[in-house]
């Protein structure tokens, strides 16, 4: 890890097969019974996606190398010393969606990366994946302490929220398309995140989890035997109240929830599946009677609540005869369908009638500056703009002004600053950047403004 808080690239693991078997939780936790997580330094991020100043070239946001698993440090408040791993595909879209993929006990962010197909799906659909990673000895997420079960209370949820905020700033991510999914301990954390931060997450998918608050303890223990054994039973209203208490006074929309469970789960017993359904149907204000029931695969029973389509408020998949380690390849694609991410990304930005870009570069031995003028040659005002272009091979942006630039090389998107987002008809905006080059110091030759191809001069 860098002491300066910059991101570091790590070797990209193989995604060719499910590399990790999800071990049983009980023996590990029974032997550890760890106390509350230790505090860590509340480091502030060294970079952000804030708009650059006009007086002089300002630092562009530090971005992860495309299509490589990267550890990001110094991402924000992180009371339980989590690690943050990030995957940004080559094909990342403008205003990308974000999927937080949360590992199981004994796991890690890199193991979740190599053992699931979210990164390869990100290559296809252009979203970003965040892989939180526990550093405490059990490698289990804190889903039981009072701090974890309230918004801004501390522990792991706060650190994960900081990761989401860092990605949102750095990549201008779409804040309406932030999602969480996890396996076992990560499934429990998915429930916790959706309870603590309903204004952040649009939906979640939990594989072999338990309801929000089911694992609560007050003695510092990470393990709750009553919950794991499936003997914590509440009414839907009681379960819903536990979620609502995490963020008192919140009246906004609540995230949708997809839950998966095997009938033979001997670690987090099958009754937890029904309790999750009771909880989230109550939170989302829909009937506990399924609106639709089907069997998308042999041995599976899928029930949908509140609606019959792929994005029902609550979707529940029960796997007959399957134990705790139920996650298998192909399931992540079903998660994306529930999230609404199995397409090329968000709808297009408002279209200008026409646009023109003038670009010049001024180079020296290993560096260059690029000056870009964007002209609205249409008849309608442009309110908010994104200029997409591809840097020549070997060029990497080191500083920028007039816009934020992400990623730093390859297919780049420049997003307007707060002061220059409006371009009137026949008006122009000037932006620029400084970059390193490996010999090719020429300018980009093609630009699109909010999806519209611009004339280049």
VENHU-V292133 format. One record per run of one state. SS is the DSSP state (A for helix, B for strand, O for the rest). FROM is the first residue (numbers start at 0). TO is the last residue. If there is no record, write none. Layout:
# VENHU-V292133
ss:SS from:FROM to:TO
ss:SS from:FROM to:TO
This chain:
# VENHU-V292133
ss:O from:0 to:6
ss:B from:7 to:8
ss:O from:9 to:24
ss:A from:25 to:31
ss:O from:32 to:56
ss:B from:57 to:58
ss:O from:59 to:68
ss:B from:69 to:71
ss:O from:72 to:81
ss:B from:82 to:87
ss:O from:88 to:96
ss:B from:97 to:101
ss:O from:102 to:107
ss:A from:108 to:114
ss:O from:115 to:116
ss:A from:117 to:124
ss:O from:125 to:126
ss:B from:127 to:132
ss:O from:133 to:153
ss:A from:154 to:170
ss:O from:171 to:176
ss:B from:177 to:182
ss:O from:183 to:183
ss:A from:184 to:195
ss:O from:196 to:201
ss:B from:202 to:206
ss:O from:207 to:223
ss:A from:224 to:227
ss:O from:228 to:234
ss:A from:235 to:245
ss:O from:246 to:254
ss:B from:255 to:261
ss:O from:262 to:269
ss:A from:270 to:282
ss:O from:283 to:290
ss:B from:291 to:293
ss:O from:294 to:298
ss:B from:299 to:304
ss:O from:305 to:312
ss:B from:313 to:318
ss:O from:319 to:329
ss:A from:330 to:338
ss:O from:339 to:353
ss:B from:354 to:362
ss:O from:363 to:365
ss:B from:366 to:375
ss:O from:376 to:380
ss:B from:381 to:382
ss:O from:383 to:384
ss:B from:385 to:389
ss:O from:390 to:394
ss:B from:395 to:400
ss:O from:401 to:401
ss:B from:402 to:405
ss:O from:406 to:409
ss:B from:410 to:415
ss:O from:416 to:420
ss:B from:421 to:422
ss:O from:423 to:426
ss:B from:427 to:435
ss:O from:436 to:445
ss:B from:446 to:448
ss:O from:449 to:450
ss:B from:451 to:452
ss:O from:453 to:453
ss:B from:454 to:455
ss:O from:456 to:456
